[in-house]
Amino acid sequence: MNRNNALDMFRGLLLVIMTLDHLPGQFRTYSFESLGFASAAEGFVLLSGFVAAMVYGREGDPLRRRRWIRQRIATLYRYHLTLLFGILLLNFAVPAFGGAWTAWLTPYGQFPNESLLLAFPLLYQPRFLDILPLYCLFMAALPWALTRLRAGQGHLLLLASFSLWLLGQFFTGAEASLRSLLGFPFELGYFNLLCWQFLFFLGAYFGYRHREGIALPLPAPALIATALVCTFLFSVRHQLPGFTGIPVAALTERSSLAIVRLIDVLGLAYLFCGLFRLLPRLGEFPPLVQLGRHSLQVYSYHVLLVYLLTPSFRPLVAEYGWQAELPLYILALASLSLPVFLDRRLSHWHRHWQDAKLLRQQT
């Protein structure tokens, strides 16, 4: 399948914003939820579902498709465990890191053995290490979703997914209650699985339709109405004059993807679809396109980068202010190209090795 530069560029942009959001500094004030009640994470999950349906929704042998999906899940799982155990090893080997990461790695400090064991069934997800486990579970359900879509039952997929989202609105404290009841030190991360799956499968629904050549309707009245709603929510989020004191905290809660946040995320996504259709060359910025094409490697690297930089980032910024913060941000963002370079080199070596192996077999 031919790559879609606009999708890759937007994924790359979201990875840059995510890196800014996760580093402790002043830039986060401007990058986090800059457009309203929507962060880079929501866009990334929605876009991941869209791309997954485009890639795995192709015609062909269903058994082969399931095998490809299982291989992808295995890759996600391997990246997650490698990243997690690498960070835990650094936590053990470098005492300076241990002090700064204590809250992020909880409950590892109190229950190290249990946390290590629970990491394998994805029941221990420290801070910033809770996205890849979500994708593993979403991808596990993708074959069923694609079957519904191929059978023309996309409405059933959306109904089932929305029902789970609705159920998740009433179980926001279930994990804490269960942990307290069992005394079991599991950590399922920040995101409510029941709620966030709706973004992924909604993205999969539209990704499959796009693959089938069914374009998203973008009439001017709908775009104008959506822009007005998003402008209102932007004003409320940033408390512009005349929009202060509006009680929306419960309706914009992030971990459970509350209703107003969901509306804002989908509205902004709709507006971006209109923007890219109007200005298709926006998706032609090569550095961001490359980041998006290697999104798994870049995402994993950015998590490691945030863990490594945070212990020294805060004291340097506190002492030197912008003079230290700006160079650190520039270096951090520039270094996102490192996993792209390494992945391309590894892929080249792997292809070379495969070609050499095939040549030996033929001779």
DATARA-V267959 format. One record per residue. N is the residue number from 0. RES is the residue in three letters. NEAR is the number of other C-alpha atoms within 10 Angstrom. Layout:
n=N res=RES near=NEAR
n=N res=RES near=NEAR
This chain:
n=0 res=MET near=6
n=1 res=ASN near=5
n=2 res=ARG near=10
n=3 res=ASN near=13
n=4 res=ASN near=21
n=5 res=ALA near=20
n=6 res=LEU near=19
n=7 res=ASP near=25
n=8 res=MET near=23
n=9 res=PHE near=22
n=10 res=ARG near=26
n=11 res=GLY near=27
n=12 res=LEU near=20
n=13 res=LEU near=24
n=14 res=LEU near=24
n=15 res=VAL near=23
n=16 res=ILE near=22
n=17 res=MET near=21
n=18 res=THR near=25
n=19 res=LEU near=23
n=20 res=ASP near=22
n=21 res=HIS near=19
n=22 res=LEU near=22
n=23 res=PRO near=18
n=24 res=GLY near=20
n=25 res=GLN near=15
n=26 res=PHE near=16
n=27 res=ARG near=17
n=28 res=THR near=12
n=29 res=TYR near=12
n=30 res=SER near=18
n=31 res=PHE near=18
n=32 res=GLU near=17
n=33 res=SER near=16
n=34 res=LEU near=19
n=35 res=GLY near=20
n=36 res=PHE near=25
n=37 res=ALA near=26
n=38 res=SER near=20
n=39 res=ALA near=21
n=40 res=ALA near=15
n=41 res=GLU near=22
n=42 res=GLY near=20
n=43 res=PHE near=22
n=44 res=VAL near=24
n=45 res=LEU near=24
n=46 res=LEU near=25
n=47 res=SER near=23
n=48 res=GLY near=27
n=49 res=PHE near=25
n=50 res=VAL near=23
n=51 res=ALA near=20
n=52 res=ALA near=26
n=53 res=MET near=21
n=54 res=VAL near=17
n=55 res=TYR near=20
n=56 res=GLY near=24
n=57 res=ARG near=16
n=58 res=GLU near=8
n=59 res=GLY near=9
n=60 res=ASP near=9
n=61 res=PRO near=15
n=62 res=LEU near=10
n=63 res=ARG near=11
n=64 res=ARG near=17
n=65 res=ARG near=16
n=66 res=ARG near=12
n=67 res=TRP near=13
n=68 res=ILE near=21
n=69 res=ARG near=16
n=70 res=GLN near=12
n=71 res=ARG near=16
n=72 res=ILE near=20
n=73 res=ALA near=13
n=74 res=THR near=13
n=75 res=LEU near=21
n=76 res=TYR near=19
n=77 res=ARG near=13
n=78 res=TYR near=15
n=79 res=HIS near=23
n=80 res=LEU near=17
n=81 res=THR near=13
n=82 res=LEU near=17
n=83 res=LEU near=22
n=84 res=PHE near=13
n=85 res=GLY near=13
n=86 res=ILE near=20
n=87 res=LEU near=18
n=88 res=LEU near=11
n=89 res=LEU near=15
n=90 res=ASN near=19
n=91 res=PHE near=12
n=92 res=ALA near=11
n=93 res=VAL near=10
n=94 res=PRO near=11
n=95 res=ALA near=13
n=96 res=PHE near=20
n=97 res=GLY near=19
n=98 res=GLY near=11
n=99 res=ALA near=16
n=100 res=TRP near=21
n=101 res=THR near=14
n=102 res=ALA near=13
n=103 res=TRP near=15
n=104 res=LEU near=24
n=105 res=THR near=19
n=106 res=PRO near=18
n=107 res=TYR near=20
n=108 res=GLY near=13
n=109 res=GLN near=12
n=110 res=PHE near=13
n=111 res=PRO near=15
n=112 res=ASN near=10
n=113 res=GLU near=15
n=114 res=SER near=23
n=115 res=LEU near=15
n=116 res=LEU near=12
n=117 res=LEU near=16
n=118 res=ALA near=18
n=119 res=PHE near=12
n=120 res=PRO near=9
n=121 res=LEU near=22
n=122 res=LEU near=18
n=123 res=TYR near=26
n=124 res=GLN near=25
n=125 res=PRO near=22
n=126 res=ARG near=18
n=127 res=PHE near=19
n=128 res=LEU near=22
n=129 res=ASP near=19
n=130 res=ILE near=20
n=131 res=LEU near=22
n=132 res=PRO near=23
n=133 res=LEU near=22
n=134 res=TYR near=20
n=135 res=CYS near=21
n=136 res=LEU near=14
n=137 res=PHE near=22
n=138 res=MET near=21
n=139 res=ALA near=16
n=140 res=ALA near=14
n=141 res=LEU near=22
n=142 res=PRO near=20
n=143 res=TRP near=13
n=144 res=ALA near=24
n=145 res=LEU near=24
n=146 res=THR near=15
n=147 res=ARG near=17
n=148 res=LEU near=20
n=149 res=ARG near=16
n=150 res=ALA near=9
n=151 res=GLY near=11
n=152 res=GLN near=13
n=153 res=GLY near=22
n=154 res=HIS near=12
n=155 res=LEU near=13
n=156 res=LEU near=22
n=157 res=LEU near=18
n=158 res=LEU near=12
n=159 res=ALA near=14
n=160 res=SER near=22
n=161 res=PHE near=19
n=162 res=SER near=14
n=163 res=LEU near=17
n=164 res=TRP near=23
n=165 res=LEU near=17
n=166 res=LEU near=13
n=167 res=GLY near=20
n=168 res=GLN near=18
n=169 res=PHE near=10
n=170 res=PHE near=14
n=171 res=THR near=16
n=172 res=GLY near=12
n=173 res=ALA near=12
n=174 res=GLU near=15
n=175 res=ALA near=12
n=176 res=SER near=12
n=177 res=LEU near=12
n=178 res=ARG near=13
n=179 res=SER near=11
n=180 res=LEU near=9
n=181 res=LEU near=9
n=182 res=GLY near=9
n=183 res=PHE near=11
n=184 res=PRO near=18
n=185 res=PHE near=24
n=186 res=GLU near=23
n=187 res=LEU near=19
n=188 res=GLY near=21
n=189 res=TYR near=16
n=190 res=PHE near=17
n=191 res=ASN near=22
n=192 res=LEU near=19
n=193 res=LEU near=20
n=194 res=CYS near=26
n=195 res=TRP near=24
n=196 res=GLN near=24
n=197 res=PHE near=27
n=198 res=LEU near=26
n=199 res=PHE near=28
n=200 res=PHE near=31
n=201 res=LEU near=22
n=202 res=GLY near=23
n=203 res=ALA near=30
n=204 res=TYR near=23
n=205 res=PHE near=22
n=206 res=GLY near=25
n=207 res=TYR near=26
n=208 res=ARG near=20
n=209 res=HIS near=16
n=210 res=ARG near=16
n=211 res=GLU near=13
n=212 res=GLY near=9
n=213 res=ILE near=11
n=214 res=ALA near=11
n=215 res=LEU near=12
n=216 res=PRO near=11
n=217 res=LEU near=13
n=218 res=PRO near=9
n=219 res=ALA near=10
n=220 res=PRO near=9
n=221 res=ALA near=13
n=222 res=LEU near=19
n=223 res=ILE near=12
n=224 res=ALA near=12
n=225 res=THR near=19
n=226 res=ALA near=16
n=227 res=LEU near=13
n=228 res=VAL near=16
n=229 res=CYS near=22
n=230 res=THR near=16
n=231 res=PHE near=15
n=232 res=LEU near=21
n=233 res=PHE near=20
n=234 res=SER near=17
n=235 res=VAL near=20
n=236 res=ARG near=21
n=237 res=HIS near=15
n=238 res=GLN near=13
n=239 res=LEU near=11
n=240 res=PRO near=8
n=241 res=GLY near=9
n=242 res=PHE near=14
n=243 res=THR near=12
n=244 res=GLY near=8
n=245 res=ILE near=10
n=246 res=PRO near=9
n=247 res=VAL near=13
n=248 res=ALA near=12
n=249 res=ALA near=12
n=250 res=LEU near=14
n=251 res=THR near=20
n=252 res=GLU near=16
n=253 res=ARG near=21
n=254 res=SER near=15
n=255 res=SER near=26
n=256 res=LEU near=26
n=257 res=ALA near=19
n=258 res=ILE near=17
n=259 res=VAL near=18
n=260 res=ARG near=24
n=261 res=LEU near=23
n=262 res=ILE near=19
n=263 res=ASP near=23
n=264 res=VAL near=23
n=265 res=LEU near=20
n=266 res=GLY near=20
n=267 res=LEU near=22
n=268 res=ALA near=17
n=269 res=TYR near=18
n=270 res=LEU near=18
n=271 res=PHE near=14
n=272 res=CYS near=17
n=273 res=GLY near=18
n=274 res=LEU near=13
n=275 res=PHE near=14
n=276 res=ARG near=13
n=277 res=LEU near=10
n=278 res=LEU near=10
n=279 res=PRO near=13
n=280 res=ARG near=11
n=281 res=LEU near=14
n=282 res=GLY near=17
n=283 res=GLU near=14
n=284 res=PHE near=16
n=285 res=PRO near=13
n=286 res=PRO near=15
n=287 res=LEU near=22
n=288 res=VAL near=23
n=289 res=GLN near=19
n=290 res=LEU near=28
n=291 res=GLY near=26
n=292 res=ARG near=19
n=293 res=HIS near=19
n=294 res=SER near=21
n=295 res=LEU near=17
n=296 res=GLN near=18
n=297 res=VAL near=25
n=298 res=TYR near=23
n=299 res=SER near=21
n=300 res=TYR near=20
n=301 res=HIS near=25
n=302 res=VAL near=20
n=303 res=LEU near=17
n=304 res=LEU near=18
n=305 res=VAL near=19
n=306 res=TYR near=21
n=307 res=LEU near=16
n=308 res=LEU near=15
n=309 res=THR near=18
n=310 res=PRO near=17
n=311 res=SER near=12
n=312 res=PHE near=18
n=313 res=ARG near=15
n=314 res=PRO near=12
n=315 res=LEU near=16
n=316 res=VAL near=18
n=317 res=ALA near=12
n=318 res=GLU near=10
n=319 res=TYR near=10
n=320 res=GLY near=14
n=321 res=TRP near=14
n=322 res=GLN near=11
n=323 res=ALA near=15
n=324 res=GLU near=19
n=325 res=LEU near=15
n=326 res=PRO near=11
n=327 res=LEU near=18
n=328 res=TYR near=17
n=329 res=ILE near=10
n=330 res=LEU near=10
n=331 res=ALA near=19
n=332 res=LEU near=17
n=333 res=ALA near=12
n=334 res=SER near=15
n=335 res=LEU near=22
n=336 res=SER near=17
n=337 res=LEU near=14
n=338 res=PRO near=20
n=339 res=VAL near=22
n=340 res=PHE near=14
n=341 res=LEU near=12
n=342 res=ASP near=14
n=343 res=ARG near=13
n=344 res=ARG near=12
n=345 res=LEU near=12
n=346 res=SER near=12
n=347 res=HIS near=12
n=348 res=TRP near=12
n=349 res=HIS near=12
n=350 res=ARG near=12
n=351 res=HIS near=12
n=352 res=TRP near=12
n=353 res=GLN near=12
n=354 res=ASP near=12
n=355 res=ALA near=12
n=356 res=LYS near=11
n=357 res=LEU near=11
n=358 res=LEU near=10
n=359 res=ARG near=9
n=360 res=GLN near=8
n=361 res=GLN near=7
n=362 res=THR near=5
